Amino acid sequence: MKKPMVSIIIPVYNGSNYVCEAIDSALAQTYKNVEVIVVNDGSKDDGATEQICLSYRDKIRYFSKENGGVSSALNLGIKNMNGDFFSWLSHDDKYELNKIEKQIDCLNQFDDSIGVLLCESKQIDPNGNDLKYALRKNRFPSNGIYSAEQVLENLFISGAFNGCALLIKKDVFLQCGLFNEELRYSQDALMWYKIHLNGFKLAYNDDICVFNRVHNKQLTQTGQNLFYEDSRKISNEVVPMIIRNTKFRRKLLYLFVRRQAIWHCKEAFDFGMLKASEQHIFSLRQKIKLHIVMFYGKIRPTIRKVYYRISKGVVTQ
């Protein structure tokens, strides 16, 4: 049975409130061939985050850098990792104690062609308690291996994976490159697209091994103004890759553009439609459907507000 080294990389910014729990869950893994790398991305909290990290001494490998965003912190960790596999752990999340062990066991069931492994996660509140309203929905219908095309279809329909639920072979980054440091909101989505557009398969197991903390200081809660700009940049890179690299380009491009329409990412949508038109990829029926979805994407926020106001007495922001 193979026991490759796994590098658990924890990027942290102003994380003194939760980073201790993240580090402890990484160090307590039942799979022992791991190294824990913590990258302080220029925290501005009077040294509170750094003090906590340094208290672990030689139990972790600690790096400090100027603030550049989570992508730059992850990239620094990847460049300095000794492991054969990369495992991301956000400073406000934590692992189940056997997260790495279960994924390595899954890996040992398959051959070396598997570049990515995915488990399930669950949401917790700021105090670490289960969120009552969080409904579990498995990303794939059953455990097993999924082709690159199947994974891309899932991503374009359901959105990005939880990065902390992945285990990624280091060699994948050699072929696909590192995280895009220009993106501050959706750098994970672009990376998953690139990995599978490069043909890597995915092994899925539905065990819940990651606890994803939901709180009001997350970038996903405070930085949504970055979403549309990132969507434009992602579309500019991903659309040509879909057209060039896959025999399933009509289906995958349709699903990708449809996702931009649902979220009313106009520039990303327009670019996808333009490139599809240049290559004569979409039928007239598909074009009409996409423009209808785009209209729905425009009015969707209003529909949601009305729905919550009427049915739940809640006004969304």
C-alpha positions as CSV (number, residue, x, y, z in Angstrom):
1,M,0.0,0.0,0.0
2,K,1.4,3.4,-1.0
3,K,1.8,6.0,1.7
4,P,2.8,9.2,-0.2
5,M,3.6,12.4,1.7
6,V,0.8,14.9,1.9
7,S,1.4,18.6,2.3
8,I,-1.5,20.3,4.2
9,I,-1.2,24.0,3.2
10,I,-3.0,26.6,5.4
11,P,-3.2,30.2,4.0
12,V,-4.1,32.6,6.7
13,Y,-4.9,36.3,6.9
14,N,-6.0,37.9,10.2
15,G,-6.9,34.5,11.4
16,S,-6.1,34.5,15.1
17,N,-9.7,33.6,16.0
18,Y,-9.8,30.2,14.1
19,V,-6.3,29.3,12.8
20,C,-5.5,27.3,15.9
21,E,-8.4,24.9,15.3
22,A,-7.3,24.5,11.7
23,I,-3.7,23.7,12.6
24,D,-4.7,21.3,15.4
25,S,-7.0,19.4,13.0
26,A,-4.1,19.1,10.5
27,L,-1.6,17.9,13.1
28,A,-4.1,15.4,14.5
29,Q,-4.6,13.5,11.3
30,T,-4.6,9.7,11.7
31,Y,-2.5,9.5,8.5
32,K,1.0,10.5,9.7
33,N,3.0,11.0,6.6
34,V,2.0,14.7,6.4
35,E,3.7,18.1,6.7
36,V,1.7,21.2,7.7
37,I,2.7,24.4,6.0
38,V,1.1,27.7,7.3
39,V,1.5,30.8,5.1
40,N,0.7,34.1,6.8
41,D,-0.5,36.4,3.9
42,G,0.5,39.7,5.5
43,S,-1.9,39.7,8.4
44,K,-2.5,43.1,9.9
45,D,-3.6,42.2,13.4
46,D,-0.7,43.4,15.5
47,G,1.1,40.1,15.3
48,A,-1.7,38.0,16.8
49,T,-1.8,35.5,13.9
50,E,1.9,35.2,13.8
51,Q,2.2,34.6,17.5
52,I,-0.2,31.7,17.4
53,C,1.6,30.1,14.4
54,L,5.0,30.5,15.9
55,S,3.8,28.8,19.1
56,Y,3.7,25.5,17.2
57,R,7.5,25.8,16.7
58,D,8.8,22.8,14.6
59,K,5.4,21.1,14.4
60,I,4.7,23.2,11.4
61,R,6.6,24.9,8.6
62,Y,5.8,28.6,8.8
63,F,6.1,31.3,6.1
64,S,5.2,35.0,6.2
65,K,4.8,37.2,3.2
66,E,3.3,40.5,2.1
67,N,-0.4,40.5,1.5
68,G,-1.2,39.2,-2.0
69,G,-4.4,37.2,-1.6
70,V,-5.1,33.5,-1.0
71,S,-3.8,32.5,-4.4
72,S,-0.3,33.9,-3.7
73,A,-0.3,32.2,-0.3
74,L,-1.3,28.9,-1.8
75,N,1.3,29.2,-4.5
76,L,4.1,29.9,-2.0
77,G,3.1,26.8,-0.1
78,I,3.0,24.7,-3.2
79,K,6.5,25.9,-4.3
80,N,7.9,24.9,-0.9
81,M,6.0,21.7,-0.3
82,N,7.9,18.4,0.1
83,G,4.8,16.2,-0.3
84,D,3.6,14.2,-3.3
85,F,0.0,15.5,-2.7
86,F,-1.4,19.0,-1.9
87,S,-4.3,19.4,0.5
88,W,-5.7,22.9,1.1
89,L,-7.1,23.9,4.5
90,S,-8.6,27.4,5.0
91,H,-7.6,28.9,8.3
92,D,-11.3,29.1,9.4
93,D,-12.1,25.5,8.5
94,K,-11.0,22.2,9.9
95,Y,-10.6,18.6,8.9
96,E,-12.1,15.4,10.2
97,L,-9.3,13.5,11.9
98,N,-9.2,10.9,9.2
99,K,-9.6,13.1,6.2
100,I,-6.2,12.4,4.7
101,E,-6.3,8.7,5.6
102,K,-9.6,8.2,3.9
103,Q,-8.5,9.9,0.7
104,I,-5.2,8.0,0.6
105,D,-7.2,4.7,1.1
106,C,-9.3,5.8,-1.9
107,L,-6.3,6.6,-3.9
108,N,-4.8,3.1,-3.3
109,Q,-7.9,1.5,-4.8
110,F,-7.1,3.1,-8.2
111,D,-4.1,3.5,-10.5
112,D,-1.7,6.5,-10.8
113,S,-3.8,8.1,-13.5
114,I,-5.9,9.7,-10.7
115,G,-4.7,13.3,-10.2
116,V,-7.5,14.6,-8.0
117,L,-9.6,13.1,-5.1
118,L,-12.7,14.7,-3.7
119,C,-14.6,14.0,-0.4
120,E,-17.7,15.8,1.0
121,S,-17.9,18.6,3.5
122,K,-20.5,20.1,5.9
123,Q,-21.1,23.7,7.1
124,I,-20.6,24.8,10.7
125,D,-21.3,28.1,12.4
126,P,-18.7,30.4,13.9
127,N,-18.8,28.3,17.1
128,G,-18.2,25.0,15.3
129,N,-21.8,23.8,15.6
130,D,-23.7,22.2,12.6
131,L,-25.8,24.6,10.7
132,K,-29.4,23.4,10.9
133,Y,-30.3,24.9,7.5
134,A,-27.4,23.3,5.7
135,L,-28.7,20.6,3.4
136,R,-26.4,17.9,2.2
137,K,-26.2,17.3,-1.5
138,N,-23.6,14.9,-2.8
139,R,-21.6,16.2,-5.7
140,F,-21.7,12.9,-7.6
141,P,-24.3,10.1,-7.6
142,S,-22.0,7.4,-6.4
143,N,-18.4,6.8,-5.3
144,G,-15.9,6.0,-8.0
145,I,-13.8,7.5,-10.8
146,Y,-15.2,10.2,-13.0
147,S,-13.8,11.3,-16.4
148,A,-12.6,14.9,-17.0
149,E,-15.7,15.6,-19.1
150,Q,-18.0,14.3,-16.4
151,V,-16.3,16.5,-13.8
152,L,-16.4,19.6,-16.0
153,E,-20.1,19.0,-16.6
154,N,-20.6,18.8,-12.8
155,L,-18.6,22.0,-12.2
156,F,-20.4,24.0,-14.9
157,I,-23.8,23.0,-13.5
158,S,-23.2,23.0,-9.7
159,G,-20.3,25.4,-9.3
160,A,-16.8,25.0,-7.9
161,F,-15.8,22.3,-5.5
162,N,-14.9,23.1,-1.9
163,G,-11.1,23.3,-2.3
164,C,-10.5,22.0,1.2
165,A,-12.3,18.7,0.2
166,L,-9.7,18.0,-2.5
167,L,-6.5,16.1,-2.6
168,I,-4.3,17.0,-5.6
169,K,-1.2,15.3,-6.9
170,K,1.7,17.8,-7.1
171,D,2.4,16.8,-10.7
172,V,-1.0,18.2,-11.6
173,F,0.3,21.7,-10.9
174,L,3.4,21.1,-13.1
175,Q,1.1,20.5,-16.1
176,C,-1.7,23.0,-15.3
177,G,0.3,25.8,-13.5
178,L,-0.4,27.4,-10.2
179,F,-3.4,29.5,-8.9
180,N,-4.0,32.7,-10.8
181,E,-2.9,35.5,-8.4
182,E,-4.9,38.1,-10.3
183,L,-8.1,36.5,-9.0
184,R,-9.3,37.3,-5.5
185,Y,-12.7,35.6,-5.4
186,S,-12.8,32.7,-7.9
187,Q,-9.3,31.5,-8.1
188,D,-10.4,28.0,-7.0
189,A,-13.0,27.7,-9.8
190,L,-10.5,28.6,-12.5
191,M,-8.0,26.0,-11.2
192,W,-10.5,23.2,-11.1
193,Y,-11.6,24.0,-14.7
194,K,-8.0,24.0,-15.9
195,I,-7.1,20.7,-14.2
196,H,-9.9,18.9,-15.8
197,L,-9.7,20.6,-19.2
198,N,-6.2,19.1,-19.1
199,G,-7.8,15.7,-18.9
200,F,-7.3,14.7,-15.3
201,K,-9.8,12.3,-13.8
202,L,-11.3,12.5,-10.3
203,A,-11.9,9.9,-7.6
204,Y,-14.9,10.7,-5.5
205,N,-15.9,9.5,-2.0
206,D,-18.9,10.7,-0.2
207,D,-17.5,10.6,3.3
208,I,-17.8,14.0,5.1
209,C,-14.2,14.9,6.0
210,V,-14.2,18.7,6.0
211,F,-16.0,21.2,8.2
212,N,-16.5,24.5,6.4
213,R,-17.1,27.4,8.8
214,V,-19.6,30.1,7.7
215,H,-19.1,33.6,9.2
216,N,-19.6,37.2,8.1
217,K,-15.9,38.0,7.6
218,Q,-15.4,35.5,4.8
219,L,-14.4,36.9,1.4
220,T,-17.4,35.0,-0.1
221,Q,-19.6,37.1,2.2
222,T,-17.8,40.5,1.9
223,G,-16.1,40.5,-1.5
224,Q,-18.9,39.6,-4.0
225,N,-18.1,42.8,-6.0
226,L,-15.0,40.9,-7.2
227,F,-17.1,38.1,-8.6
228,Y,-18.1,39.7,-11.9
229,E,-14.5,40.8,-12.6
230,D,-13.2,37.4,-11.9
231,S,-15.9,35.8,-14.1
232,R,-14.8,37.9,-17.1
233,K,-11.2,36.8,-16.6
234,I,-12.1,33.2,-16.2
235,S,-14.3,33.2,-19.3
236,N,-11.4,34.8,-21.3
237,E,-9.2,31.8,-20.4
238,V,-11.6,28.9,-20.1
239,V,-13.7,29.4,-23.3
240,P,-10.8,29.0,-25.7
241,M,-9.7,25.9,-23.7
242,I,-13.1,24.3,-24.0
243,I,-13.2,25.0,-27.8
244,R,-9.7,23.8,-28.4
245,N,-9.3,20.8,-26.0
246,T,-12.4,18.7,-25.9
247,K,-14.6,16.7,-28.3
248,F,-17.5,17.6,-26.0
249,R,-17.1,21.3,-26.6
250,R,-20.6,22.0,-27.7
251,K,-22.1,20.5,-24.5
252,L,-19.5,21.9,-22.2
253,L,-19.4,25.3,-23.7
254,Y,-23.2,25.5,-23.6
255,L,-23.2,24.6,-19.8
256,F,-20.4,27.1,-19.1
257,V,-22.1,30.0,-20.9
258,R,-25.4,29.0,-19.3
259,R,-23.8,29.3,-15.8
260,Q,-22.6,32.9,-16.7
261,A,-26.2,33.7,-17.8
262,I,-27.7,32.4,-14.5
263,W,-25.5,34.7,-12.5
264,H,-25.9,37.5,-15.1
265,C,-22.1,37.7,-15.7
266,K,-22.7,39.8,-18.9
267,E,-19.1,40.2,-20.1
268,A,-18.3,36.5,-19.5
269,F,-21.6,35.6,-21.2
270,D,-21.0,37.8,-24.2
271,F,-17.4,36.5,-24.7
272,G,-18.7,32.9,-24.7
273,M,-21.4,33.7,-27.1
274,L,-19.0,35.5,-29.4
275,K,-16.5,32.6,-29.6
276,A,-19.3,30.1,-30.0
277,S,-20.6,32.2,-32.9
278,E,-17.2,32.4,-34.5
279,Q,-16.9,28.6,-34.4
280,H,-20.5,27.9,-35.3
281,I,-20.9,25.8,-32.2
282,F,-24.4,26.7,-31.0
283,S,-27.7,26.1,-32.8
284,L,-30.3,28.8,-33.1
285,R,-32.4,27.0,-30.5
286,Q,-29.5,27.0,-28.0
287,K,-28.8,30.7,-28.6
288,I,-32.4,31.5,-27.8
289,K,-32.4,29.4,-24.7
290,L,-29.2,31.1,-23.5
291,H,-30.6,34.6,-24.0
292,I,-33.8,33.6,-22.0
293,V,-31.6,32.3,-19.2
294,M,-29.6,35.6,-19.3
295,F,-32.9,37.5,-18.9
296,Y,-33.8,35.3,-15.9
297,G,-30.3,35.9,-14.5
298,K,-31.0,39.7,-14.6
299,I,-34.3,39.5,-12.7
300,R,-33.3,36.6,-10.4
301,P,-32.1,38.7,-7.4
302,T,-35.5,40.5,-7.5
303,I,-37.4,37.3,-7.6
304,R,-35.4,36.0,-4.6
305,K,-36.1,39.1,-2.6
306,V,-39.8,38.9,-3.3
307,Y,-39.9,35.1,-2.5
308,Y,-38.2,35.5,0.8
309,R,-40.3,38.5,1.7
310,I,-43.5,36.7,1.0
311,S,-42.8,33.2,2.2
312,K,-40.3,33.6,5.0
313,G,-40.6,37.2,6.1
314,V,-36.9,37.7,5.3
315,V,-35.4,40.5,3.1
316,T,-32.2,39.4,1.4
317,Q,-29.4,41.8,0.7
